[in-house]
Amino acid sequence: MARKDTSKENVREAARIIKEDVGKAGASVKAGIISGLKGINEIEAEIVSLVRNTVSNAFRATGTVINEGLEITKDVVKGAIQGYRRSRHWAFP
């Protein structure tokens, strides 16, 4: 019977070691997943920042173009009005 007890002890010891190893593997997988998720959050934050800056710069550039276009239009209209006034002045003194 001493032999059976030794076999049972060996099986129990093996089961304990396997349980510990599985627990360690599970903890490692969990840590890896958490690390991966943190990495994804960092990448997501960088993407959001990049998009925000790109859109902001595009709006600034568009605003500059619009302002320049309005200035040109304003100058053309002023010139046309002045030209019209001068032509009327010359035509009808």
SVG drawing of the C-alpha trace seen along z (x, -y; Angstrom):
<svg xmlns="http://www.w3.org/2000/svg" viewBox="-23 -118 29 120">
<polyline fill="none" stroke="black" stroke-width="0.4" points="0.0,0.0 2.9,-2.3 3.5,-2.1 -0.1,-3.3 0.3,-6.2 3.5,-7.2 1.8,-7.0 -1.1,-9.1 1.4,-11.6 3.2,-11.8 0.0,-12.4 -1.0,-15.1 2.4,-16.7 2.2,-16.6 -1.3,-18.1 -0.2,-20.9 2.7,-21.7 0.5,-21.7 -2.0,-23.9 0.7,-26.4 2.1,-26.3 -1.4,-26.9 -1.9,-29.7 1.4,-31.3 0.6,-30.9 -2.9,-32.5 -1.3,-35.4 1.2,-35.9 -1.6,-35.8 -3.6,-38.3 -0.6,-40.6 0.0,-40.3 -3.6,-41.2 -3.5,-44.2 -0.2,-45.4 -1.7,-45.0 -4.8,-47.0 -2.6,-49.7 -0.7,-49.8 -3.9,-50.0 -5.1,-53.0 -1.8,-54.8 -2.0,-54.2 -5.7,-55.3 -4.7,-58.5 -2.0,-59.2 -4.4,-58.7 -7.0,-61.0 -4.3,-63.7 -3.0,-63.3 -6.5,-63.6 -7.3,-66.6 -4.2,-68.4 -4.7,-67.5 -8.3,-68.8 -7.3,-71.9 -4.5,-72.7 -6.9,-72.1 -9.4,-74.5 -6.7,-77.1 -5.4,-76.7 -9.0,-76.8 -9.7,-79.9 -6.5,-81.6 -7.5,-80.8 -11.0,-82.0 -9.8,-85.3 -7.4,-85.8 -10.2,-85.1 -12.4,-87.6 -9.7,-90.2 -9.2,-89.7 -12.9,-89.9 -13.2,-93.0 -10.4,-94.7 -11.9,-93.7 -15.4,-95.0 -13.8,-98.3 -11.9,-98.7 -15.0,-98.0 -17.0,-100.6 -14.2,-103.2 -13.9,-102.5 -17.6,-102.9 -17.6,-106.2 -14.6,-107.5 -16.3,-106.5 -19.5,-108.3 -17.5,-111.2 -15.8,-111.4 -18.9,-110.8 -21.0,-113.2 -18.9,-116.0"/>
</svg>
